[in-house]
Amino acid sequence: MTITADHNFYAIDINQQHRTQVRNWLYLVCLLIFIMVIVGGATRLTDSGLSITEWKPLLGAIPPLNAQDWQIALEKYRQIPEYQLINKGMSMDEFKFIYWWEWGHRFLGRFIGLAVFIPLVFFWITGRLEAWIKPHLVALFILGGLQGFIGWWMVSSGLVDRVDVSQYRLATHLTLACIIFAYTLWLARSLVSHTNETVTSAVAAFAPWVVFAVLLQIFLGALVAGLDAGLAYNEWPLMDGAIIPSDLWIQSPFWINAFENPKTVQFIHRMSAYALLALVLIQMLVALKSASGETHKRRTILLLILTLAQAAIGVVTLLLQVPLNWGLYHQGGALVVLGFAIAHWRGVKFANG
């Protein structure tokens, strides 16, 4: 009996070590994705995204190595409308500045692909992965590959008839990045020992809707970025001198304004932020009045604090006309709110079995 008990304890201990290793790996992937999103935001805010006009998944990892290579890269950039209509006469140093932002963004994408694939293979062949998580990790790797393709699909929209990328494709690219981040964090949190405190059905019902609302807000923010809508109407709480400004629906058909009218897109982003704040506030009030455990209640309080902080950063970013540093604070803050909303949802779901 003693030998059996010791053997079982040893097996449980090894299994827990494997879980910890896999969980830490997934946390590292989350951190890399977070950095990737920030670099992507900088690439957008510095108008660097069209500086590399080709998609070479393997050979593209090698940057220009000499003056001749740089001249060839610049000549390719000179063929697209962004250079001809906006940046004509750009110096080599100016070109290198935008090139390195885009190259760094793509390099990070390749690096993350390896950071997922190599440990995945290692953990798989050494038997460190539980059966339930294997298809999820394969799906995560496939989503990463899809994200790389969508990134090029986005860039290609700005190489022929436009001087920038499509706001639709930019929003798709950023939103999918955030979904991959959320999915990775969900898997990591699934390998954590959660509290056994109870949670009421009312509180549990809010958690997924908060995650959806955060993702929607990120999508709307990407539309704002894609249209440079944050560079206008830089006042708050009014917009163009009114609570509800005029000329929101002047384009035809009317629904196109929600995607292509900068004024309308910024207004919807503002209203969605208010709705998100209200939803998080109501979730907290319901949790505090419920019989849910203290851990779940504290999470709803912290989520409200994070959402308020993100809203404040958004207002400052708008008032300052989107300087690079504040724009990146705002984008990073969105991921922090999303990450905490995911952690809260996973904890609630665990409590509900």
C-alpha positions as CSV (number, residue, x, y, z in Angstrom):
1,M,0.0,0.0,0.0
2,T,2.8,2.4,0.8
3,I,4.6,1.7,-2.5
4,T,1.3,2.3,-4.4
5,A,0.6,5.5,-2.6
6,D,4.1,6.8,-3.2
7,H,3.8,5.9,-6.8
8,N,0.5,7.7,-7.2
9,F,1.9,10.8,-5.5
10,Y,5.0,10.7,-7.8
11,A,2.7,10.4,-10.9
12,I,0.6,13.4,-9.7
13,D,3.7,15.4,-9.0
14,I,5.1,14.8,-12.5
15,N,1.8,15.6,-14.1
16,Q,1.7,18.9,-12.2
17,Q,5.2,19.7,-13.3
18,H,4.2,19.1,-17.0
19,R,1.1,21.3,-16.5
20,T,3.3,24.1,-15.1
21,Q,5.8,23.8,-18.0
22,V,3.0,24.0,-20.6
23,R,1.3,26.8,-18.8
24,N,4.4,28.9,-18.6
25,W,5.1,28.3,-22.3
26,L,1.6,29.6,-23.1
27,Y,2.1,32.6,-20.9
28,L,5.3,33.3,-22.8
29,V,3.4,33.1,-26.1
30,C,0.8,35.5,-24.7
31,L,3.6,38.0,-23.9
32,L,5.0,37.6,-27.4
33,I,1.6,38.3,-28.9
34,F,1.2,41.3,-26.7
35,I,4.5,42.7,-27.9
36,M,3.5,41.8,-31.5
37,V,0.3,43.8,-31.2
38,I,2.2,46.8,-29.8
39,V,4.7,46.7,-32.6
40,G,1.9,46.4,-35.1
41,G,0.3,49.5,-33.6
42,A,3.5,51.4,-33.9
43,T,3.8,50.2,-37.5
44,R,0.4,51.6,-38.2
45,L,0.9,54.9,-36.3
46,T,4.2,55.5,-38.1
47,D,2.7,54.7,-41.5
48,S,5.3,51.9,-42.0
49,G,3.0,49.1,-43.0
50,L,3.5,49.4,-46.8
51,S,7.3,49.8,-46.8
52,I,7.8,46.1,-47.7
53,T,5.9,45.4,-50.8
54,E,6.4,41.7,-51.1
55,W,5.4,38.7,-49.0
56,K,8.2,36.1,-48.7
57,P,7.4,34.0,-45.6
58,L,11.0,32.5,-45.5
59,L,13.4,34.7,-47.4
60,G,11.7,37.8,-46.1
61,A,13.2,37.2,-42.7
62,I,16.5,38.5,-44.2
63,P,16.6,42.3,-44.3
64,P,18.7,44.3,-46.7
65,L,22.4,43.7,-46.0
66,N,24.1,46.3,-48.1
67,A,23.6,49.6,-49.9
68,Q,22.5,47.8,-53.1
69,D,19.9,45.8,-51.2
70,W,18.5,48.9,-49.6
71,Q,18.3,50.7,-53.0
72,I,16.4,47.8,-54.5
73,A,13.9,47.8,-51.5
74,L,13.4,51.6,-51.9
75,E,12.8,51.3,-55.6
76,K,10.1,48.7,-55.0
77,Y,8.5,51.1,-52.5
78,R,8.6,53.9,-55.0
79,Q,6.3,52.0,-57.3
80,I,3.3,52.1,-55.0
81,P,0.8,55.0,-54.6
82,E,1.8,55.8,-51.0
83,Y,5.2,56.8,-52.1
84,Q,4.1,58.6,-55.3
85,L,1.3,60.6,-53.7
86,I,2.5,61.1,-50.1
87,N,6.2,60.3,-49.6
88,K,7.7,61.3,-52.9
89,G,11.3,62.3,-52.4
90,M,11.7,60.3,-49.2
91,S,15.3,59.9,-48.2
92,M,17.0,56.6,-47.6
93,D,17.2,57.2,-43.9
94,E,13.5,58.0,-43.8
95,F,12.7,54.9,-45.7
96,K,14.9,52.8,-43.4
97,F,12.9,54.1,-40.4
98,I,9.6,52.8,-41.8
99,Y,11.1,49.6,-43.2
100,W,12.5,48.5,-39.9
101,W,9.2,48.9,-38.1
102,E,7.5,46.7,-40.7
103,W,10.3,44.2,-40.8
104,G,10.3,44.0,-37.0
105,H,6.6,43.3,-37.1
106,R,6.9,40.5,-39.6
107,F,10.0,39.1,-37.8
108,L,8.1,38.9,-34.6
109,G,5.3,37.0,-36.4
110,R,7.8,34.4,-37.7
111,F,9.4,34.2,-34.2
112,I,6.1,33.6,-32.6
113,G,5.4,30.8,-35.1
114,L,8.6,29.1,-34.1
115,A,7.9,29.8,-30.4
116,V,4.6,27.9,-30.8
117,F,5.7,25.1,-33.1
118,I,9.0,24.0,-31.6
119,P,7.8,23.6,-27.9
120,L,4.5,22.1,-29.2
121,V,6.5,19.3,-30.9
122,F,8.7,18.9,-27.9
123,F,5.9,18.7,-25.4
124,W,3.9,16.3,-27.7
125,I,6.7,13.8,-28.3
126,T,7.8,13.7,-24.7
127,G,4.2,13.0,-23.5
128,R,3.8,16.2,-21.5
129,L,0.5,17.2,-23.1
130,E,-2.8,16.0,-21.9
131,A,-5.1,14.6,-24.5
132,W,-7.8,17.3,-24.2
133,I,-5.4,20.2,-25.0
134,K,-3.7,18.7,-28.1
135,P,-6.4,19.7,-30.6
136,H,-6.6,23.2,-29.1
137,L,-2.8,23.7,-29.5
138,V,-3.0,22.5,-33.1
139,A,-5.8,24.9,-33.7
140,L,-3.7,27.7,-32.1
141,F,-0.9,27.0,-34.5
142,I,-3.2,27.0,-37.5
143,L,-4.7,30.3,-36.4
144,G,-1.2,31.8,-36.2
145,G,-0.6,30.7,-39.8
146,L,-3.9,32.2,-40.9
147,Q,-3.0,35.4,-39.1
148,G,0.2,35.7,-41.2
149,F,-1.8,35.3,-44.4
150,I,-4.3,37.9,-43.3
151,G,-1.5,40.3,-42.5
152,W,-0.3,40.1,-46.1
153,W,-3.9,40.3,-47.4
154,M,-4.1,43.5,-45.4
155,V,-0.9,45.0,-46.7
156,S,-1.8,44.0,-50.3
157,S,-4.9,46.2,-50.1
158,G,-2.6,49.3,-50.0
159,L,-0.2,48.5,-52.8
160,V,-2.3,49.3,-55.9
161,D,-5.2,51.7,-55.7
162,R,-4.9,53.1,-52.2
163,V,-2.3,55.1,-50.2
164,D,-3.1,53.0,-47.1
165,V,-4.5,49.6,-46.1
166,S,-8.2,48.8,-46.0
167,Q,-9.7,49.6,-42.6
168,Y,-11.8,46.4,-43.0
169,R,-8.7,44.3,-43.3
170,L,-6.8,46.1,-40.6
171,A,-9.7,45.5,-38.2
172,T,-9.8,41.8,-39.2
173,H,-6.0,41.5,-38.6
174,L,-6.0,43.2,-35.2
175,T,-9.2,41.4,-34.0
176,L,-7.8,38.0,-35.0
177,A,-4.6,38.8,-33.2
178,C,-6.6,39.6,-30.0
179,I,-8.7,36.4,-30.5
180,I,-5.5,34.3,-30.7
181,F,-4.2,36.1,-27.6
182,A,-7.4,35.4,-25.7
183,Y,-7.5,31.8,-26.8
184,T,-3.9,31.3,-25.7
185,L,-4.6,32.8,-22.3
186,W,-7.7,30.7,-21.9
187,L,-5.7,27.6,-22.5
188,A,-3.0,28.7,-20.0
189,R,-5.7,29.5,-17.4
190,S,-7.2,26.1,-18.0
191,L,-4.0,24.6,-16.5
192,V,-4.3,26.6,-13.3
193,S,-5.8,25.4,-10.0
194,H,-8.9,27.7,-9.7
195,T,-10.7,28.7,-6.6
196,N,-13.6,26.4,-5.6
197,E,-15.7,29.4,-4.5
198,T,-19.2,29.4,-5.8
199,V,-20.5,31.8,-8.4
200,T,-24.1,32.7,-9.1
201,S,-25.6,32.2,-12.5
202,A,-26.3,35.9,-12.8
203,V,-22.6,36.7,-12.4
204,A,-21.6,33.8,-14.7
205,A,-23.9,35.1,-17.4
206,F,-22.0,38.5,-17.6
207,A,-18.5,37.1,-18.1
208,P,-18.7,36.0,-21.8
209,W,-20.6,39.1,-22.8
210,V,-17.9,41.3,-21.3
211,V,-15.3,39.4,-23.4
212,F,-17.4,39.9,-26.5
213,A,-17.9,43.6,-25.8
214,V,-14.1,44.1,-25.3
215,L,-13.4,42.4,-28.7
216,L,-16.1,44.5,-30.4
217,Q,-14.5,47.6,-29.0
218,I,-11.1,46.5,-30.2
219,F,-12.6,45.9,-33.7
220,L,-14.2,49.4,-33.7
221,G,-10.9,50.9,-32.5
222,A,-9.1,49.3,-35.5
223,L,-11.7,50.9,-37.8
224,V,-10.9,54.3,-36.2
225,A,-7.1,53.6,-36.7
226,G,-7.7,52.5,-40.3
227,L,-9.5,55.7,-41.2
228,D,-7.2,58.0,-39.1
229,A,-10.5,59.0,-37.4
230,G,-8.8,59.8,-34.1
231,L,-6.9,62.7,-35.7
232,A,-10.2,64.7,-35.9
233,Y,-12.8,65.8,-33.4
234,N,-10.2,65.9,-30.6
235,E,-12.5,67.0,-27.9
236,W,-14.3,65.3,-25.1
237,P,-17.0,64.8,-23.8
238,L,-18.5,66.7,-26.7
239,M,-17.8,65.7,-30.3
240,D,-17.9,68.4,-32.9
241,G,-19.5,70.7,-30.3
242,A,-22.4,68.3,-29.5
243,I,-23.3,65.2,-27.6
244,I,-24.6,63.7,-30.8
245,P,-22.9,65.4,-33.7
246,S,-24.5,66.1,-37.1
247,D,-23.7,64.5,-40.4
248,L,-23.3,61.0,-39.0
249,W,-25.3,59.3,-41.7
250,I,-24.7,61.4,-44.8
251,Q,-23.3,58.6,-46.9
252,S,-25.4,56.2,-48.9
253,P,-26.4,53.5,-48.2
254,F,-26.6,54.7,-44.6
255,W,-25.0,51.6,-43.0
256,I,-21.7,52.4,-44.9
257,N,-21.2,55.3,-42.5
258,A,-20.5,52.9,-39.7
259,F,-17.5,51.6,-41.5
260,E,-16.3,54.4,-43.9
261,N,-17.4,57.7,-42.4
262,P,-14.6,58.7,-40.0
263,K,-16.9,60.9,-37.9
264,T,-19.5,58.1,-37.5
265,V,-16.8,55.5,-36.8
266,Q,-15.3,57.6,-34.0
267,F,-18.7,58.3,-32.6
268,I,-19.7,54.6,-32.5
269,H,-16.3,53.8,-30.9
270,R,-17.1,56.4,-28.2
271,M,-20.6,55.0,-27.6
272,S,-19.4,51.5,-27.5
273,A,-16.9,52.4,-24.8
274,Y,-19.7,53.9,-22.7
275,A,-21.7,50.7,-23.2
276,L,-18.7,48.5,-22.2
277,L,-18.2,50.6,-19.1
278,A,-21.9,50.2,-18.2
279,L,-21.7,46.5,-18.7
280,V,-18.6,46.1,-16.5
281,L,-20.2,48.3,-13.8
282,I,-23.4,46.3,-13.8
283,Q,-21.5,43.1,-13.6
284,M,-19.6,44.4,-10.6
285,L,-22.8,45.5,-8.8
286,V,-24.6,42.2,-9.5
287,A,-21.5,40.3,-8.2
288,L,-21.3,42.4,-5.0
289,K,-24.9,41.8,-4.2
290,S,-24.8,38.0,-5.1
291,A,-23.7,35.0,-3.1
292,S,-20.6,34.5,-5.3
293,G,-17.3,34.0,-3.6
294,E,-15.0,36.9,-2.7
295,T,-12.5,36.0,-5.4
296,H,-15.1,36.5,-8.1
297,K,-16.3,39.7,-6.6
298,R,-12.8,41.1,-6.4
299,R,-12.2,40.3,-10.1
300,T,-15.2,42.3,-11.2
301,I,-14.0,45.3,-9.2
302,L,-10.5,45.1,-10.7
303,L,-12.0,44.6,-14.2
304,L,-14.0,47.9,-13.7
305,I,-10.8,49.7,-12.5
306,L,-8.9,48.5,-15.6
307,T,-11.7,49.4,-17.9
308,L,-11.9,52.9,-16.4
309,A,-8.2,53.3,-16.8
310,Q,-8.4,52.2,-20.4
311,A,-11.2,54.7,-21.1
312,A,-9.1,57.5,-19.5
313,I,-6.1,56.6,-21.7
314,G,-8.4,56.7,-24.7
315,V,-9.6,60.2,-23.8
316,V,-6.1,61.5,-23.3
317,T,-5.0,59.9,-26.6
318,L,-7.8,61.6,-28.4
319,L,-7.2,65.0,-26.8
320,L,-3.5,64.8,-27.7
321,Q,-4.3,63.8,-31.3
322,V,-2.9,60.3,-31.0
323,P,0.8,60.7,-30.3
324,L,2.7,57.5,-30.8
325,N,3.3,56.7,-27.1
326,W,-0.3,57.3,-26.0
327,G,-1.6,55.4,-29.0
328,L,0.4,52.4,-27.9
329,Y,-0.7,52.8,-24.3
330,H,-4.2,52.7,-25.5
331,Q,-3.7,49.6,-27.7
332,G,-1.8,47.8,-24.9
333,G,-4.5,48.7,-22.4
334,A,-7.1,47.1,-24.6
335,L,-5.2,43.8,-24.4
336,V,-4.8,44.1,-20.6
337,V,-8.6,44.5,-20.3
338,L,-9.2,41.6,-22.7
339,G,-6.8,39.4,-20.8
340,F,-8.3,40.0,-17.5
341,A,-11.8,39.6,-18.8
342,I,-10.7,36.2,-20.2
343,A,-9.1,35.2,-16.9
344,H,-12.4,36.2,-15.1
345,W,-14.5,34.2,-17.5
346,R,-12.3,31.1,-17.2
347,G,-12.5,31.3,-13.4
348,V,-16.3,31.7,-13.5
349,K,-16.6,28.8,-15.9
350,F,-14.4,26.6,-13.7
351,A,-16.6,27.4,-10.7
352,N,-19.7,26.3,-12.7
353,G,-18.0,23.0,-13.6
